[in-house]
C-alpha cells in the first residue's frame, strides 16, 4: 500500500538529514513532499531522493544526472575539458 505524505516512520521532533554536494543533487532522506514554484506538490516515498539543484533535469525537481554533462572543471566555472 503506498504511503501518504503524512506517513513518516520518524519519531516526532527527529531531524531529517539533507546532504548538500558542491557538484550534484541535494540528497534528502525520504519520504519527501516538494512544493514547486507554481504551488503544486510532488511526492516520493523512496528512502532517499536526489533533488536537482542545477535545474537542467527533465524530471525536475528530481535529479536525472543532467548536471554531469556540464560539470565545471576543477579550476572554475568552465565545463571540464574533453580529451
N, C-alpha and C positions, 0 to 999 in steps of 0.2 A: 504494500500500500504506500503510495507516495506521501512524503511528509509535507506539511504546510509550513509557511514561513514562521509561524509561531511555535512550531515544534523545535526544541533545542535540548540536547542531552546535557548541556552545561548547567551546573548549579547557579542559582541567581547570584549576580554580583561577580561572576567569573569573567575575566577579561578574554576577549577574542584576540588571537595572535594574527598580526599583519606583518608580512616580511617585505621590506622595500629593497629593491635592487637597482643599482645605477643603470644597468642596461638590460631591460627586460620588463616583464609584467610585475604587478604587485600581487603577491601571493597572500590569500586570505583563507583562514580556517573556516570551513563551511559548517552548516548550510548558510547561504547568504541571500539577501534580498537587496537588489541595487535599484535605486531610483535614478532614472535618467533625466537629462535636462528638460525634456518635454513633459515630465511628470509621470510617465509610465514606469512601471516596475518590472523587473525580470528576476527570476528566482532560480537558484541552483541548489540541489540537495547533496552535492558532492562533498567529500570530507575536506577538500581544499580546492580553491578556484584561483585561476590566474586572470587578474583584471588588466586589461590593456591600458597602458599609460602613454603610448605613442600616438594613439588614435588612427593607426593605419589598418587595424583589424577589420576584416569584412564581417566579423561576428561580434563587433563592439557591443557591449563592454567586455566581452570575453576575449582573451588573447588567442590569436591564431598563429603566432610566431612571425607575423609580418615584419616586426622590428628587426629581425635578423638580416633582412635584405639591405638595410641601410644603417647598420650599426657603425657608429663613429670609430675611427681608428684610435689607437692608444694615445695619440698626442693632441686630439682636438675634436672639432665638430665635423670634419670631413669624413666621408664614407671610407671604410677600410679598403686598402689597395688590393686589387686582384692580380694574381701572377699569371 
